[in-house]
Amino acid sequence: MTNKVHKKIELVGSSDKGIEDALQSAVSFAGQTLRNLDWFEVVQVRGSIENGKISNYQVTFQVGFRMEGSS
């Protein structure tokens, strides 16, 4: 059995295209400086409305990444 140690951080992504795009954009950006990203957990979804239509999505989520040296 392997032992893994993860650290969890909170990110906020936004997009005018949708929730999935907000998540993917933030994960891609975080991946430029963080290694071993393994999972995410959505904490909150909110957005903006303009002229009766959704104009922006904002997603707050936690990302877990494996600490260096853990299996």
Distance bins in CASP14 RR format, pairs under 12 A and 6 or more apart:
PFRMAT RR
TARGET T0000
AUTHOR 0000-0000-0000
RMODE 2
METHOD distances of the structure
MODEL  1
1 71 0 0 0 0 1 0 0 0 0 0 0
2 66 0 0 0 0 0 1 0 0 0 0 0
2 69 0 0 0 0 0 1 0 0 0 0 0
2 70 0 0 0 0 1 0 0 0 0 0 0
2 71 1 1 0 0 0 0 0 0 0 0 0
3 66 0 0 0 0 0 1 0 0 0 0 0
3 67 0 0 0 0 0 1 0 0 0 0 0
3 69 0 0 0 0 0 1 0 0 0 0 0
3 70 1 0 0 1 0 0 0 0 0 0 0
3 71 1 0 1 0 0 0 0 0 0 0 0
4 36 0 0 0 0 1 0 0 0 0 0 0
4 38 0 0 0 0 1 0 0 0 0 0 0
4 39 0 0 0 0 0 1 0 0 0 0 0
4 64 0 0 0 0 0 1 0 0 0 0 0
4 65 0 0 0 0 0 1 0 0 0 0 0
4 66 1 0 1 0 0 0 0 0 0 0 0
4 67 0 0 0 0 1 0 0 0 0 0 0
4 68 0 0 0 0 0 1 0 0 0 0 0
4 69 0 0 0 0 1 0 0 0 0 0 0
4 70 1 0 1 0 0 0 0 0 0 0 0
4 71 1 0 1 0 0 0 0 0 0 0 0
5 36 0 0 0 0 0 1 0 0 0 0 0
5 38 0 0 0 0 0 1 0 0 0 0 0
5 64 0 0 0 0 0 1 0 0 0 0 0
5 65 0 0 0 0 0 1 0 0 0 0 0
5 66 1 0 0 1 0 0 0 0 0 0 0
5 67 1 0 1 0 0 0 0 0 0 0 0
5 68 0 0 0 0 1 0 0 0 0 0 0
5 69 0 0 0 0 1 0 0 0 0 0 0
5 70 1 0 1 0 0 0 0 0 0 0 0
5 71 0 0 0 0 1 0 0 0 0 0 0
6 34 0 0 0 0 0 1 0 0 0 0 0
6 36 0 0 0 0 1 0 0 0 0 0 0
6 37 0 0 0 0 0 1 0 0 0 0 0
6 38 1 0 0 1 0 0 0 0 0 0 0
6 39 0 0 0 0 1 0 0 0 0 0 0
6 40 0 0 0 0 0 1 0 0 0 0 0
6 41 0 0 0 0 0 1 0 0 0 0 0
6 62 0 0 0 0 0 1 0 0 0 0 0
6 63 0 0 0 0 1 0 0 0 0 0 0
6 64 1 0 1 0 0 0 0 0 0 0 0
6 65 1 0 0 1 0 0 0 0 0 0 0
6 66 1 0 1 0 0 0 0 0 0 0 0
6 67 1 0 0 1 0 0 0 0 0 0 0
6 68 0 0 0 0 0 1 0 0 0 0 0
6 69 0 0 0 0 0 1 0 0 0 0 0
6 70 1 0 0 1 0 0 0 0 0 0 0
6 71 0 0 0 0 0 1 0 0 0 0 0
7 34 0 0 0 0 1 0 0 0 0 0 0
7 35 0 0 0 0 0 1 0 0 0 0 0
7 36 0 0 0 0 1 0 0 0 0 0 0
7 37 0 0 0 0 0 1 0 0 0 0 0
7 38 0 0 0 0 0 1 0 0 0 0 0
7 39 0 0 0 0 0 1 0 0 0 0 0
7 62 0 0 0 0 0 1 0 0 0 0 0
7 63 0 0 0 0 1 0 0 0 0 0 0
7 64 1 0 0 1 0 0 0 0 0 0 0
7 65 1 0 1 0 0 0 0 0 0 0 0
7 66 0 0 0 0 1 0 0 0 0 0 0
7 67 1 0 1 0 0 0 0 0 0 0 0
7 68 0 0 0 0 0 1 0 0 0 0 0
7 70 0 0 0 0 0 1 0 0 0 0 0
8 34 0 0 0 0 0 1 0 0 0 0 0
8 37 0 0 0 0 0 1 0 0 0 0 0
8 38 0 0 0 0 0 1 0 0 0 0 0
8 39 0 0 0 0 1 0 0 0 0 0 0
8 40 0 0 0 0 1 0 0 0 0 0 0
8 41 0 0 0 0 1 0 0 0 0 0 0
8 43 0 0 0 0 0 1 0 0 0 0 0
8 61 0 0 0 0 0 1 0 0 0 0 0
8 62 1 0 1 0 0 0 0 0 0 0 0
8 63 1 0 0 1 0 0 0 0 0 0 0
8 64 1 0 1 0 0 0 0 0 0 0 0
8 65 0 0 0 0 1 0 0 0 0 0 0
8 66 0 0 0 0 0 1 0 0 0 0 0
8 67 0 0 0 0 0 1 0 0 0 0 0
9 26 0 0 0 0 0 1 0 0 0 0 0
9 27 0 0 0 0 0 1 0 0 0 0 0
9 30 0 0 0 0 1 0 0 0 0 0 0
9 31 0 0 0 0 0 1 0 0 0 0 0
9 33 0 0 0 0 0 1 0 0 0 0 0
9 34 1 0 0 1 0 0 0 0 0 0 0
9 37 0 0 0 0 0 1 0 0 0 0 0
9 39 0 0 0 0 0 1 0 0 0 0 0
9 40 0 0 0 0 0 1 0 0 0 0 0
9 41 0 0 0 0 0 1 0 0 0 0 0
9 43 0 0 0 0 0 1 0 0 0 0 0
9 60 0 0 0 0 0 1 0 0 0 0 0
9 61 0 0 0 0 1 0 0 0 0 0 0
9 62 1 0 0 1 0 0 0 0 0 0 0
9 63 1 0 1 0 0 0 0 0 0 0 0
9 64 1 0 0 1 0 0 0 0 0 0 0
9 65 1 0 0 1 0 0 0 0 0 0 0
10 26 0 0 0 0 0 1 0 0 0 0 0
10 30 0 0 0 0 0 1 0 0 0 0 0
10 40 0 0 0 0 0 1 0 0 0 0 0
10 41 0 0 0 0 1 0 0 0 0 0 0
10 42 0 0 0 0 0 1 0 0 0 0 0
10 43 1 0 0 1 0 0 0 0 0 0 0
10 44 0 0 0 0 1 0 0 0 0 0 0
10 59 0 0 0 0 0 1 0 0 0 0 0
10 60 1 0 0 1 0 0 0 0 0 0 0
10 61 1 0 0 1 0 0 0 0 0 0 0
10 62 1 0 1 0 0 0 0 0 0 0 0
10 63 1 0 0 1 0 0 0 0 0 0 0
10 64 0 0 0 0 0 1 0 0 0 0 0
11 22 0 0 0 0 1 0 0 0 0 0 0
11 23 0 0 0 0 1 0 0 0 0 0 0
11 24 0 0 0 0 0 1 0 0 0 0 0
11 25 0 0 0 0 1 0 0 0 0 0 0
11 26 1 0 1 0 0 0 0 0 0 0 0
11 27 1 0 0 1 0 0 0 0 0 0 0
11 28 0 0 0 0 0 1 0 0 0 0 0
11 29 0 0 0 0 1 0 0 0 0 0 0
11 30 1 0 1 0 0 0 0 0 0 0 0
11 31 0 0 0 0 0 1 0 0 0 0 0
11 33 0 0 0 0 0 1 0 0 0 0 0
11 34 0 0 0 0 1 0 0 0 0 0 0
11 37 0 0 0 0 0 1 0 0 0 0 0
11 40 0 0 0 0 1 0 0 0 0 0 0
11 41 0 0 0 0 0 1 0 0 0 0 0
11 42 0 0 0 0 0 1 0 0 0 0 0
11 43 0 0 0 0 1 0 0 0 0 0 0
11 44 0 0 0 0 0 1 0 0 0 0 0
11 58 0 0 0 0 0 1 0 0 0 0 0
11 59 0 0 0 0 1 0 0 0 0 0 0
11 60 1 0 0 1 0 0 0 0 0 0 0
11 61 1 0 1 0 0 0 0 0 0 0 0
11 62 1 0 0 1 0 0 0 0 0 0 0
11 63 1 0 1 0 0 0 0 0 0 0 0
11 64 0 0 0 0 0 1 0 0 0 0 0
11 65 0 0 0 0 0 1 0 0 0 0 0
12 22 0 0 0 0 1 0 0 0 0 0 0
12 23 0 0 0 0 0 1 0 0 0 0 0
12 25 0 0 0 0 0 1 0 0 0 0 0
12 26 1 0 0 1 0 0 0 0 0 0 0
12 27 0 0 0 0 0 1 0 0 0 0 0
12 29 0 0 0 0 0 1 0 0 0 0 0
12 30 0 0 0 0 0 1 0 0 0 0 0
12 42 0 0 0 0 0 1 0 0 0 0 0
12 43 0 0 0 0 1 0 0 0 0 0 0
12 44 0 0 0 0 1 0 0 0 0 0 0
12 45 0 0 0 0 0 1 0 0 0 0 0
12 46 0 0 0 0 1 0 0 0 0 0 0
12 47 0 0 0 0 0 1 0 0 0 0 0
12 57 0 0 0 0 0 1 0 0 0 0 0
12 58 1 0 0 1 0 0 0 0 0 0 0
12 59 1 0 0 1 0 0 0 0 0 0 0
12 60 1 0 1 0 0 0 0 0 0 0 0
12 61 1 0 0 1 0 0 0 0 0 0 0
12 62 0 0 0 0 0 1 0 0 0 0 0
12 63 0 0 0 0 0 1 0 0 0 0 0
13 19 0 0 0 0 1 0 0 0 0 0 0
13 20 0 0 0 0 0 1 0 0 0 0 0
13 21 0 0 0 0 1 0 0 0 0 0 0
13 22 1 0 1 0 0 0 0 0 0 0 0
13 23 1 0 0 1 0 0 0 0 0 0 0
13 24 0 0 0 0 1 0 0 0 0 0 0
13 25 1 0 0 1 0 0 0 0 0 0 0
13 26 1 1 0 0 0 0 0 0 0 0 0
13 27 0 0 0 0 1 0 0 0 0 0 0
13 28 0 0 0 0 0 1 0 0 0 0 0
13 29 0 0 0 0 1 0 0 0 0 0 0
13 30 0 0 0 0 1 0 0 0 0 0 0
13 40 0 0 0 0 0 1 0 0 0 0 0
13 42 0 0 0 0 0 1 0 0 0 0 0
13 43 0 0 0 0 0 1 0 0 0 0 0
13 44 0 0 0 0 0 1 0 0 0 0 0
13 45 0 0 0 0 0 1 0 0 0 0 0
13 46 0 0 0 0 0 1 0 0 0 0 0
13 47 0 0 0 0 0 1 0 0 0 0 0
13 56 0 0 0 0 0 1 0 0 0 0 0
13 57 0 0 0 0 1 0 0 0 0 0 0
13 58 1 0 0 1 0 0 0 0 0 0 0
13 59 1 0 1 0 0 0 0 0 0 0 0
13 60 1 0 0 1 0 0 0 0 0 0 0
13 61 1 0 0 1 0 0 0 0 0 0 0
13 63 0 0 0 0 0 1 0 0 0 0 0
14 21 0 0 0 0 1 0 0 0 0 0 0
14 22 1 0 1 0 0 0 0 0 0 0 0
14 23 0 0 0 0 0 1 0 0 0 0 0
14 24 0 0 0 0 0 1 0 0 0 0 0
14 25 1 0 0 1 0 0 0 0 0 0 0
14 26 0 0 0 0 1 0 0 0 0 0 0
14 29 0 0 0 0 0 1 0 0 0 0 0
14 45 0 0 0 0 0 1 0 0 0 0 0
14 46 0 0 0 0 1 0 0 0 0 0 0
14 47 0 0 0 0 1 0 0 0 0 0 0
14 48 0 0 0 0 1 0 0 0 0 0 0
14 55 0 0 0 0 0 1 0 0 0 0 0
14 56 1 0 1 0 0 0 0 0 0 0 0
14 57 1 0 0 1 0 0 0 0 0 0 0
14 58 1 0 1 0 0 0 0 0 0 0 0
14 59 1 0 0 1 0 0 0 0 0 0 0
14 60 0 0 0 0 0 1 0 0 0 0 0
14 61 0 0 0 0 0 1 0 0 0 0 0
15 21 1 1 0 0 0 0 0 0 0 0 0
15 22 1 1 0 0 0 0 0 0 0 0 0
15 23 0 0 0 0 1 0 0 0 0 0 0
15 24 0 0 0 0 1 0 0 0 0 0 0
15 25 1 0 1 0 0 0 0 0 0 0 0
15 26 0 0 0 0 1 0 0 0 0 0 0
15 28 0 0 0 0 0 1 0 0 0 0 0
15 29 0 0 0 0 0 1 0 0 0 0 0
15 45 0 0 0 0 0 1 0 0 0 0 0
15 47 0 0 0 0 0 1 0 0 0 0 0
15 48 0 0 0 0 0 1 0 0 0 0 0
15 54 0 0 0 0 0 1 0 0 0 0 0
15 55 0 0 0 0 0 1 0 0 0 0 0
15 56 1 0 0 1 0 0 0 0 0 0 0
15 57 1 0 1 0 0 0 0 0 0 0 0
15 58 0 0 0 0 1 0 0 0 0 0 0
15 59 0 0 0 0 1 0 0 0 0 0 0
16 22 0 0 0 0 1 0 0 0 0 0 0
16 25 0 0 0 0 0 1 0 0 0 0 0
16 47 0 0 0 0 0 1 0 0 0 0 0
16 48 0 0 0 0 1 0 0 0 0 0 0
16 50 0 0 0 0 0 1 0 0 0 0 0
16 53 0 0 0 0 0 1 0 0 0 0 0
16 54 0 0 0 0 1 0 0 0 0 0 0
16 55 1 0 0 1 0 0 0 0 0 0 0
16 56 1 0 1 0 0 0 0 0 0 0 0
16 57 1 0 0 1 0 0 0 0 0 0 0
16 58 0 0 0 0 0 1 0 0 0 0 0
17 23 0 0 0 0 0 1 0 0 0 0 0
17 24 0 0 0 0 1 0 0 0 0 0 0
17 25 0 0 0 0 1 0 0 0 0 0 0
17 54 0 0 0 0 0 1 0 0 0 0 0
17 55 0 0 0 0 0 1 0 0 0 0 0
17 56 0 0 0 0 1 0 0 0 0 0 0
17 57 1 0 0 1 0 0 0 0 0 0 0
17 59 0 0 0 0 0 1 0 0 0 0 0
18 24 0 0 0 0 1 0 0 0 0 0 0
18 25 0 0 0 0 1 0 0 0 0 0 0
18 45 0 0 0 0 1 0 0 0 0 0 0
18 47 0 0 0 0 1 0 0 0 0 0 0
18 48 0 0 0 0 0 1 0 0 0 0 0
18 54 0 0 0 0 1 0 0 0 0 0 0
18 55 0 0 0 0 0 1 0 0 0 0 0
18 56 0 0 0 0 1 0 0 0 0 0 0
18 57 1 0 1 0 0 0 0 0 0 0 0
18 58 0 0 0 0 1 0 0 0 0 0 0
18 59 0 0 0 0 1 0 0 0 0 0 0
19 25 0 0 0 0 0 1 0 0 0 0 0
19 26 0 0 0 0 0 1 0 0 0 0 0
19 42 0 0 0 0 1 0 0 0 0 0 0
19 44 0 0 0 0 0 1 0 0 0 0 0
19 45 1 0 0 1 0 0 0 0 0 0 0
19 46 0 0 0 0 0 1 0 0 0 0 0
19 47 0 0 0 0 1 0 0 0 0 0 0
19 54 0 0 0 0 0 1 0 0 0 0 0
19 56 0 0 0 0 0 1 0 0 0 0 0
19 57 1 0 1 0 0 0 0 0 0 0 0
19 58 0 0 0 0 1 0 0 0 0 0 0
19 59 1 0 1 0 0 0 0 0 0 0 0
19 60 0 0 0 0 0 1 0 0 0 0 0
19 61 0 0 0 0 0 1 0 0 0 0 0
20 26 0 0 0 0 0 1 0 0 0 0 0
20 27 0 0 0 0 0 1 0 0 0 0 0
20 40 0 0 0 0 0 1 0 0 0 0 0
20 42 0 0 0 0 0 1 0 0 0 0 0
20 45 0 0 0 0 0 1 0 0 0 0 0
20 57 0 0 0 0 1 0 0 0 0 0 0
20 59 0 0 0 0 1 0 0 0 0 0 0
20 61 0 0 0 0 0 1 0 0 0 0 0
21 27 0 0 0 0 0 1 0 0 0 0 0
21 28 0 0 0 0 0 1 0 0 0 0 0
21 56 0 0 0 0 0 1 0 0 0 0 0
21 57 1 0 0 1 0 0 0 0 0 0 0
21 58 0 0 0 0 0 1 0 0 0 0 0
21 59 0 0 0 0 1 0 0 0 0 0 0
22 28 0 0 0 0 0 1 0 0 0 0 0
22 29 0 0 0 0 0 1 0 0 0 0 0
22 40 0 0 0 0 0 1 0 0 0 0 0
22 42 0 0 0 0 0 1 0 0 0 0 0
22 44 0 0 0 0 0 1 0 0 0 0 0
22 45 0 0 0 0 1 0 0 0 0 0 0
22 46 0 0 0 0 0 1 0 0 0 0 0
22 47 0 0 0 0 1 0 0 0 0 0 0
22 54 0 0 0 0 0 1 0 0 0 0 0
22 56 0 0 0 0 1 0 0 0 0 0 0
22 57 1 0 1 0 0 0 0 0 0 0 0
22 58 1 0 0 1 0 0 0 0 0 0 0
22 59 1 0 1 0 0 0 0 0 0 0 0
22 60 0 0 0 0 1 0 0 0 0 0 0
22 61 0 0 0 0 1 0 0 0 0 0 0
23 29 0 0 0 0 0 1 0 0 0 0 0
23 30 0 0 0 0 0 1 0 0 0 0 0
23 37 0 0 0 0 0 1 0 0 0 0 0
23 40 1 0 0 1 0 0 0 0 0 0 0
23 41 0 0 0 0 0 1 0 0 0 0 0
23 42 1 0 0 1 0 0 0 0 0 0 0
23 43 0 0 0 0 0 1 0 0 0 0 0
23 45 0 0 0 0 1 0 0 0 0 0 0
23 57 0 0 0 0 1 0 0 0 0 0 0
23 58 0 0 0 0 0 1 0 0 0 0 0
23 59 1 0 1 0 0 0 0 0 0 0 0
23 60 0 0 0 0 0 1 0 0 0 0 0
23 61 1 0 0 1 0 0 0 0 0 0 0
23 62 0 0 0 0 0 1 0 0 0 0 0
23 63 0 0 0 0 1 0 0 0 0 0 0
24 30 0 0 0 0 0 1 0 0 0 0 0
24 31 0 0 0 0 0 1 0 0 0 0 0
24 40 0 0 0 0 0 1 0 0 0 0 0
24 57 0 0 0 0 0 1 0 0 0 0 0
24 59 0 0 0 0 0 1 0 0 0 0 0
24 61 0 0 0 0 0 1 0 0 0 0 0
25 31 0 0 0 0 0 1 0 0 0 0 0
25 32 0 0 0 0 0 1 0 0 0 0 0
25 57 0 0 0 0 0 1 0 0 0 0 0
25 58 0 0 0 0 0 1 0 0 0 0 0
25 59 0 0 0 0 1 0 0 0 0 0 0
25 61 0 0 0 0 0 1 0 0 0 0 0
26 32 0 0 0 0 0 1 0 0 0 0 0
26 34 0 0 0 0 0 1 0 0 0 0 0
26 37 0 0 0 0 0 1 0 0 0 0 0
26 40 0 0 0 0 1 0 0 0 0 0 0
26 42 0 0 0 0 0 1 0 0 0 0 0
26 57 0 0 0 0 0 1 0 0 0 0 0
26 58 0 0 0 0 0 1 0 0 0 0 0
26 59 1 0 0 1 0 0 0 0 0 0 0
26 60 0 0 0 0 1 0 0 0 0 0 0
26 61 1 0 0 1 0 0 0 0 0 0 0
26 62 0 0 0 0 0 1 0 0 0 0 0
26 63 0 0 0 0 1 0 0 0 0 0 0
27 33 0 0 0 0 0 1 0 0 0 0 0
27 34 0 0 0 0 1 0 0 0 0 0 0
27 37 1 0 0 1 0 0 0 0 0 0 0
27 38 0 0 0 0 0 1 0 0 0 0 0
27 39 0 0 0 0 0 1 0 0 0 0 0
27 40 1 0 0 1 0 0 0 0 0 0 0
27 42 0 0 0 0 0 1 0 0 0 0 0
27 59 0 0 0 0 0 1 0 0 0 0 0
27 61 0 0 0 0 1 0 0 0 0 0 0
27 62 0 0 0 0 0 1 0 0 0 0 0
27 63 1 0 0 1 0 0 0 0 0 0 0
27 64 0 0 0 0 0 1 0 0 0 0 0
27 65 0 0 0 0 0 1 0 0 0 0 0
28 34 0 0 0 0 0 1 0 0 0 0 0
28 37 0 0 0 0 1 0 0 0 0 0 0
28 63 0 0 0 0 0 1 0 0 0 0 0
29 37 0 0 0 0 0 1 0 0 0 0 0
29 63 0 0 0 0 0 1 0 0 0 0 0
30 36 0 0 0 0 0 1 0 0 0 0 0
30 37 1 0 0 1 0 0 0 0 0 0 0
30 40 0 0 0 0 1 0 0 0 0 0 0
30 61 0 0 0 0 0 1 0 0 0 0 0
30 62 0 0 0 0 0 1 0 0 0 0 0
30 63 1 0 0 1 0 0 0 0 0 0 0
30 64 0 0 0 0 1 0 0 0 0 0 0
30 65 0 0 0 0 1 0 0 0 0 0 0
31 37 1 0 1 0 0 0 0 0 0 0 0
31 38 0 0 0 0 0 1 0 0 0 0 0
31 40 0 0 0 0 0 1 0 0 0 0 0
31 63 0 0 0 0 1 0 0 0 0 0 0
31 64 0 0 0 0 0 1 0 0 0 0 0
31 65 0 0 0 0 1 0 0 0 0 0 0
33 63 0 0 0 0 0 1 0 0 0 0 0
33 65 0 0 0 0 0 1 0 0 0 0 0
34 63 1 0 0 1 0 0 0 0 0 0 0
34 64 0 0 0 0 1 0 0 0 0 0 0
34 65 1 0 1 0 0 0 0 0 0 0 0
34 66 0 0 0 0 0 1 0 0 0 0 0
34 67 0 0 0 0 0 1 0 0 0 0 0
34 68 0 0 0 0 0 1 0 0 0 0 0
35 63 0 0 0 0 0 1 0 0 0 0 0
35 64 0 0 0 0 0 1 0 0 0 0 0
35 65 1 0 0 1 0 0 0 0 0 0 0
35 66 0 0 0 0 1 0 0 0 0 0 0
35 67 0 0 0 0 1 0 0 0 0 0 0
35 68 1 0 0 1 0 0 0 0 0 0 0
35 69 0 0 0 0 0 1 0 0 0 0 0
35 70 0 0 0 0 0 1 0 0 0 0 0
36 63 0 0 0 0 0 1 0 0 0 0 0
36 64 0 0 0 0 1 0 0 0 0 0 0
36 65 1 0 1 0 0 0 0 0 0 0 0
36 66 1 1 0 0 0 0 0 0 0 0 0
36 67 1 0 0 1 0 0 0 0 0 0 0
36 68 1 0 0 1 0 0 0 0 0 0 0
36 69 0 0 0 0 1 0 0 0 0 0 0
36 70 0 0 0 0 1 0 0 0 0 0 0
36 71 0 0 0 0 0 1 0 0 0 0 0
37 61 0 0 0 0 0 1 0 0 0 0 0
37 62 0 0 0 0 0 1 0 0 0 0 0
37 63 1 0 1 0 0 0 0 0 0 0 0
37 64 1 0 0 1 0 0 0 0 0 0 0
37 65 1 0 1 0 0 0 0 0 0 0 0
37 66 0 0 0 0 1 0 0 0 0 0 0
38 62 0 0 0 0 0 1 0 0 0 0 0
38 63 0 0 0 0 1 0 0 0 0 0 0
38 64 1 0 1 0 0 0 0 0 0 0 0
38 65 1 0 0 1 0 0 0 0 0 0 0
38 66 1 0 1 0 0 0 0 0 0 0 0
38 67 0 0 0 0 0 1 0 0 0 0 0
38 70 0 0 0 0 0 1 0 0 0 0 0
39 61 0 0 0 0 0 1 0 0 0 0 0
39 62 0 0 0 0 1 0 0 0 0 0 0
39 63 1 0 0 1 0 0 0 0 0 0 0
39 64 1 0 1 0 0 0 0 0 0 0 0
39 65 0 0 0 0 1 0 0 0 0 0 0
39 66 0 0 0 0 1 0 0 0 0 0 0
40 59 0 0 0 0 1 0 0 0 0 0 0
40 60 0 0 0 0 0 1 0 0 0 0 0
40 61 1 0 1 0 0 0 0 0 0 0 0
40 62 1 0 0 1 0 0 0 0 0 0 0
40 63 1 0 1 0 0 0 0 0 0 0 0
40 64 1 0 0 1 0 0 0 0 0 0 0
40 65 0 0 0 0 0 1 0 0 0 0 0
41 59 0 0 0 0 0 1 0 0 0 0 0
41 60 0 0 0 0 0 1 0 0 0 0 0
41 61 1 0 0 1 0 0 0 0 0 0 0
41 62 1 0 1 0 0 0 0 0 0 0 0
41 63 0 0 0 0 1 0 0 0 0 0 0
41 64 0 0 0 0 1 0 0 0 0 0 0
42 57 0 0 0 0 0 1 0 0 0 0 0
42 58 0 0 0 0 0 1 0 0 0 0 0
42 59 1 0 0 1 0 0 0 0 0 0 0
42 60 1 0 0 1 0 0 0 0 0 0 0
42 61 1 0 1 0 0 0 0 0 0 0 0
42 62 0 0 0 0 1 0 0 0 0 0 0
42 63 0 0 0 0 0 1 0 0 0 0 0
43 58 0 0 0 0 0 1 0 0 0 0 0
43 59 0 0 0 0 1 0 0 0 0 0 0
43 60 1 0 1 0 0 0 0 0 0 0 0
43 61 1 0 1 0 0 0 0 0 0 0 0
43 62 1 0 0 1 0 0 0 0 0 0 0
43 63 0 0 0 0 0 1 0 0 0 0 0
44 57 0 0 0 0 0 1 0 0 0 0 0
44 58 0 0 0 0 1 0 0 0 0 0 0
44 59 1 0 0 1 0 0 0 0 0 0 0
44 60 1 0 1 0 0 0 0 0 0 0 0
44 61 0 0 0 0 1 0 0 0 0 0 0
44 62 0 0 0 0 0 1 0 0 0 0 0
45 54 0 0 0 0 0 1 0 0 0 0 0
45 56 0 0 0 0 0 1 0 0 0 0 0
45 57 1 0 0 1 0 0 0 0 0 0 0
45 58 1 0 0 1 0 0 0 0 0 0 0
45 59 1 0 1 0 0 0 0 0 0 0 0
45 60 1 0 0 1 0 0 0 0 0 0 0
45 61 0 0 0 0 1 0 0 0 0 0 0
46 54 0 0 0 0 0 1 0 0 0 0 0
46 56 0 0 0 0 1 0 0 0 0 0 0
46 57 1 0 0 1 0 0 0 0 0 0 0
46 58 1 0 1 0 0 0 0 0 0 0 0
46 59 0 0 0 0 1 0 0 0 0 0 0
46 60 1 0 0 1 0 0 0 0 0 0 0
47 53 0 0 0 0 0 1 0 0 0 0 0
47 54 1 0 0 1 0 0 0 0 0 0 0
47 55 1 0 0 1 0 0 0 0 0 0 0
47 56 1 0 1 0 0 0 0 0 0 0 0
47 57 1 0 1 0 0 0 0 0 0 0 0
47 58 1 0 1 0 0 0 0 0 0 0 0
47 59 0 0 0 0 1 0 0 0 0 0 0
47 60 0 0 0 0 0 1 0 0 0 0 0
48 54 1 0 0 1 0 0 0 0 0 0 0
48 55 1 0 1 0 0 0 0 0 0 0 0
48 56 1 0 1 0 0 0 0 0 0 0 0
48 57 0 0 0 0 1 0 0 0 0 0 0
48 58 1 0 0 1 0 0 0 0 0 0 0
49 55 1 0 0 1 0 0 0 0 0 0 0
49 56 0 0 0 0 1 0 0 0 0 0 0
49 57 0 0 0 0 0 1 0 0 0 0 0
50 56 0 0 0 0 1 0 0 0 0 0 0
END
